């Protein structure tokens, strides 16, 4: 059995400076692919995104295989359990998520010193 070689090419990043809809996200992806003479339907097998609602909808609208990154969800869950606040202070969802990232990043930095 002969397996065809898979070509992997980075298409770079596109800076997003404001909120975006799933439709505009998909348009940006298609435009970036077109710049490289590729199409979503003919050249891309699938995409992996986080569980943000806009990314889930982008995957659904894309018409290709869409996988939600379970590692990202697991990371957020573990950080939420390990660093859960003990008091009843109400935070907005965004502030709580930002707080989780800050704590987890500092936790990861401490582990790097042990290597």
Protein Blocks (a to p, Z undefined) as FASTA:
>chain_A
ZZdddddddebjaddfbdcdfklmmmmmmmmmmmnopafklmpmbdcddfbfklmmmmmm
nopacdddfklmmmmmmmmmmmgcfbfcdcdfklmmmmmmmmmmmmmmmmmmmZZ
